[in-house]
Amino acid sequence: MKFHLFFAFFFLSISAFAQDPSLGLTRRDTTKTGLTKPPLVAPKAKHEQYKIYTLERDTTYVDTSLTIQSEYKYNYLRKDIFGLQQFANEGQTYNKLFFGLNQYNPYPDFGFRSKQFGYLQLDDINYYSVATPLTELYFKTVMEQGQSVDALITANTSERFNFSIGYRGLRSLGKYINQLSSIGNFRFTTSYVTANKRYLINGHFTGQDILNGENGGIVSLDDFESDDQDFKNRARLQVFLDDAKSFLKGKRFFIDHNFRVNSKESSNNLYINHQFNLENKFFEFNQVTISKTINNVPFNRFGNSYVVSNINDQTRYQRLYNKLGATYENKTLGLFQFFVEDFKYVYKYDKVLILEDGIIPNQLSERINALGGQYQYQKNNWKGKFLVSKAISNQTFSTIDANVNYKLNDKNNFSLQYQNISRIPNHNFILHQSSYENYNWKNNFDNEKINKIEVTANTQWLNASAEFTTLNDYLYFSDDDATYNVQLVSPKQYQNTISYLSFRVSKEIKYKKFALDNTILYQNVSQEDNILNVPQIVSRNTLYFTDYFFKKALFLQTGVTLNYFTKYSMDDYNSVLGEFFTQNDTKQGNFPMLDFFVNARIRQTRIFVKAEHFNSGFTGNKFYSAPNTPYRDFMVRFGLVWNFFQ
């Protein structure tokens, strides 16, 4: 019902929306005659009049083409997921194969990271400026009983004011027991700039909820890997948790605005900048039945508990962030910004726990203040950004972030990034409460220290990047019980240094109407203990064919994609914490994943059909996304992305 009301609202908005006459819409005469005047003739809006830009003001344009990148981005996250291993059901979590995907922020976060792949962060929100109202509809079938949709409408009421409303919805029952995904992401954005361009504001609101059934994986790998036809129906496989679920929801209000002090723009300008972010999050793990019986032997998956049934662990979080700065702009020298940051958080539970070995408090609360400066330079082919900040409160952190980019020409671009960050641990490493005895802790961990250098070259011959990162005081969750049926997980801090090295190379080779797109990643970790585990090789290779048909009315793209990673000790997933943890008992990988796709473009509509993992029936049932958690079986899915330009 929510979807029906939502789409009705969208299409009514489109039909009733009044746009500026200069954009070529009809108008009605309000004189005594009451006759309709002829349509105002205006040139067709140009491609560059439909802009999409990020918080950092990086600008792109609405793209209705069909490329191999369109194929890679046609998924629930709406982005290229190379380096992520999907779980069996849409809307579940992803296991990270590529450690370089991690982004570092000096401020502490809520935690429960594996549940937030589908949670729209600040960097996931786009802002728009469009000549006429624009609508984009995304639809894709799912595994069982449901659908995945993403709808967006954006319009300018004038050249200077834009708003957009979007909703991403997903429901999929899945093929295995207790694997339901039910997700909703609402977003509203607005942008405004004054006529004299002295004042600019971008703002958004998001309301999000993510519900997942948590089955804990399958009990018997032998049943899954066998050729027994009874288990081809995956619902017949016994899972560890029949009635557990997790629920994450959040609301965010965000504003970013700046004001130019001098009345007219000149070669020297002074700006006042302010950024505001208020966000609330809530995470709940719920499990009705605690004890499980396998082969007539009862056990508790997560150890002993303080209750006999109905686990209901709830964590609440609120953060308030303000950043106030002054920016001096010199058209020759660049931008010089000085800022102060104020960050306040409350991370809490509803009670204090008094245990035999100590007291577990009910909340973490702190106010962090920081000072910083940033310099930006862009002239000719050079672009650079240098940021330094340091906390001046009880909880301290520091950041050095430098990025230099050189554009030789349209086909060759080079960049160098250096980061040195001392970051405050995420809250669930420090404090956690649960009805399970072994999942209660209060820790005093040191800051994590990250030292990273990355070099990237995007050239006409190939795209390549290299990253070298050293990690000190690395925080992770460890497996504390070797028993197969039991998961006892707790946070740890590694006292030794971890060195991480990666090389990534991408190259597309074209011959007439055929193309071979290749991406290969090499990773190596140097450490005294097996704490950070990654596959040595991750690759994606796509062979495809493209051509026009029906007098170029239809553009067709069809091919095969091979995804592969070498065998390694994959991180396992823990439902209570909503986190992955390090384990060294089981190695998975070294299996091919082949997808066959047929895509087509008709005007602004892109149609996608894919036979996912079609080789699963003849290469053996040894494909996993985590220990005890299988990857997807063969299935055929389809959908479309449709843009309307009013």
Beta strands, then each sheet from edge to edge (+ up, - down):
strand 1: 50-53
strand 2: 59-61
strand 3: 84-86
strand 4: 94-96
strand 5: 127-130
strand 6: 134-141
strand 7: 147-158
strand 8: 161-172
strand 9: 181-193
strand 10: 199-214
strand 11: 244-260
strand 12: 268-289
strand 13: 291-294
strand 14: 297-300
strand 15: 309-330
strand 16: 334-348
strand 17: 353-355
strand 18: 358-360
strand 19: 363-379
strand 20: 382-391
strand 21: 398-409
strand 22: 412-423
strand 23: 431-432
strand 24: 441-442
strand 25: 448-458
strand 26: 463-472
strand 27: 474-479
strand 28: 489-494
strand 29: 498-511
strand 30: 514-526
strand 31: 537-549
strand 32: 554-565
strand 33: 572-574
strand 34: 579-581
strand 35: 593-602
strand 36: 605-612
strand 37: 624-626
strand 38: 629-630
strand 39: 635-645
sheet 1: 2+ 1- 5+
sheet 2: 3+ 4-
sheet 3: 6+ 7- 8+ 9- 10+ 11- 12+ 15- 16+ 19- 20+ 21- 22+ 25- 26+ 29- 30+ 31- 32+ 35- 36+ 39- 6+
sheet 4: 13+ 14-
sheet 5: 17+ 18-
sheet 6: 23+ 24-
sheet 7: 27+ 28-
sheet 8: 33+ 34-
sheet 9: 37+ 38-
end
